[in-house]
Amino acid sequence: MNELDDLRQRAKRRLLGLERRAKDPRFEQVMGRFVREGLLVVNHDVREHAEPLRIDDVLWAGTVEPRILELLPALIVKRPSMFVGVASLPADLDEAVEALRRDREPETFRGIAGKDVHRWLRRVGRKDKAPSRLKSFRFTSDDQRLLQHLVKALGLSETDVVRRGLRALT
């Protein structure tokens, strides 16, 4: 057997393995949910799935379809209700999610480049929006009165008044 035949045999075995894993119920559920949500497009029939997905199942399905792994961290940030078990993530996924929450490019995540993971942050959930972060401030009573006056005068929320003030100073 020559080298080319050996390569063909290995490729055929790998393709058979992928086809077998693509028929696994975990993969079908994950793909069904991603297709239902309009996140992925496939060229074969997929039965849509509406229930929240287990993180372990999504990670497993990502070994069959890498696009799932590209999307997962951004979806956890922007659409956590799609998943069960978001409170206890594997360490590498947690690091990628924390980087995205700060609108930073994560390190490579399970073989997916950080820039490929980061680009989904503004494409899923509320389009073109990065996640906001909670900040707390200690205002004096005079500052609080001024803030309330500006809220009433401008018809904005307290957060929007602070945002406008920050932008006016830059």
C-alpha positions, 0 to 999 in steps of 0.5 A: 500500500502506498502513501496515497492509499494510506492517506485516503483510508485515514480520511475515509475513517475520519469522515465515517467517524464524523458522520457517526457523531453527527447522528448523535442526539447531542449534536442534533439538539445543539445544531437544531437550537443554533439553526432555530435561533438563526445562528448557523445555516446548514445544507441538510434537514435539521429538526429544530430544538427549543430547550436550553442546551447543556454546556457539556453537550455544546462543547462536545458538538463543537468537536464535530462542528467548530463553528459552534465553538466560535459562537459559544462564548459570545452566546454565553455573554449575550444569550445565557438563557440558551444554556443550562449550567452557565454558572459552572463553566470549564476554565478555558471557556470561563476565560474566553467569556470573561474576556468577551465581557470586557470586550477584549479578544480572548486567547485561543479557545479550543483551537479557535483563534481569539479574533474569530471568537471575539467577532461574534460578540457584536453579531449575536444578541443585540447587534453591534452592542458590546456588553455593558459593565456595572460600575458603582459610584459614591456621589455626594448629596449635591452630586446626586441632586445635580444628577436628578436635576439633569435626569428631569431636565434632559429626560434621560436615565441616570446612566445616560446622563453620566455617559453624556457627561463623560463624552462631553469631557473627552 
